[in-house]
Amino acid sequence: MKNESKGLVTSSNSSSFCNKEKLEWILKSLCLGQLLAFTNALSGVFNKIISTESEEYTPAIRTFLNYALLCLTFGVYFLRKNGLSVHRSKNGLKCFVNALLDVEAWYWIYRSYSLTSLTSVQALDCLSIPVVFLISKSLLGRVYTRNQLLAVIISVFGVSVVVYSDYIHAADNSNIKGDLMCAIGAILFGISTVSQEWILDSLGVYEYIGTVCWYAAFISVIKVLVLEVDGITACIRWEVFLPLLGLASSQFVFYAAMPRMISLFGSGSAFINMLAADLYAVLAGIALFHMSYSALYISGMCVSCIGIVLYTAWSPQCAKVDVMKLDGDDGESSDALIEVKEVPS
């Protein structure tokens, strides 16, 4: 195996070519990232509807439906194609641990929808960002600039303002409990995503999905049988069952796109792009749930948005662009190298 560096080398003779190449990757990153943000916000809307229509807590049932749909598509295809070869390898154990983290993350996030607001859940999901940055830097050797880290700090500060606004306007302690549950889920989801990026170094994108979905579905079934057997009957009602189908469908698209985003642009870029889900959640809260927001809450959202804009403006690393060697180059690396990541050739 041989390692190559990924980066961008600019010069006066190739600035237009490099800019065109970089712009193409940035647009791909934004489109894929906004697909993640939109489907994540859509999942939040369906979760809130389910929590409103049903008095039963059914987060495990909700997660199972998504994994079951993945098993029926990616899972069956790769099981017929590869058999149990991946499951029996060391990657199988990695996928099991990743599935366990993922199931627990979504369980706590879904559980929080019954106790706090839609926008608070979406905002608290941003707590995954510092987790992703710290773990990917320490374990995967990812390199982030000071400007990127400053943008992350600004975004997290905006989230803190949102949570504080939620706290001071809460009529009881339910919102606080919901915020805490969502924070636990967000941290677990950040760990799960970095482990996903680690696994994708040795497995293909959809091979990974086709493997991990079986473990996740099995773990979810166990949780349903232990914790939510009584909630199954509540999910049969149409006003609950239809949003469940919508949730499973939106999460299916999210899971199909997330590994591709991570493999191309890294987990950091994926989570920064997903900050836009907060805006979609605010619009949904106003349009569907007739929610109103305080000036402090809106200010926190604006600060969080400033963070994502600054991250995009300061960081060409939102797209990984291959090293472009020019004819007549002296062979020395340029100071304009934006990111270095070793990958197998």
Secondary structure, 3 states (H helix, E strand, C coil): CCEECECCCCCCCCHHHHHHHHHHHHHHHHHHHHHHHHHHHHHHHHHHHHHHHCCCCCHHHHHHHHHHHHHHHHHHHHHHHHCCHHHHCHHHHHHHHHHHHHHHHHHHHHHHCCCCCHHHHHHHHHHHHHHHHHHHHHHCCCCCCHHHHHHHHHHHHHHHHHHHHHHHCCCCCHHHHHHHHHHHHHHHHHHHHHHHHHHCCCCCHHHHHHHHHHHHHHHHHHHHHHHCHHHCHHHHCHHHHHHHHHHHHHHHHHHHHHHHHHHHHHHHHHHHHHHHHHHHHHHHHHHHHCCCCCHHHHHHHHHHHHHHHHHHHHCHHHCCCECCCCCCCCCCCCCCCCCCCCEEC
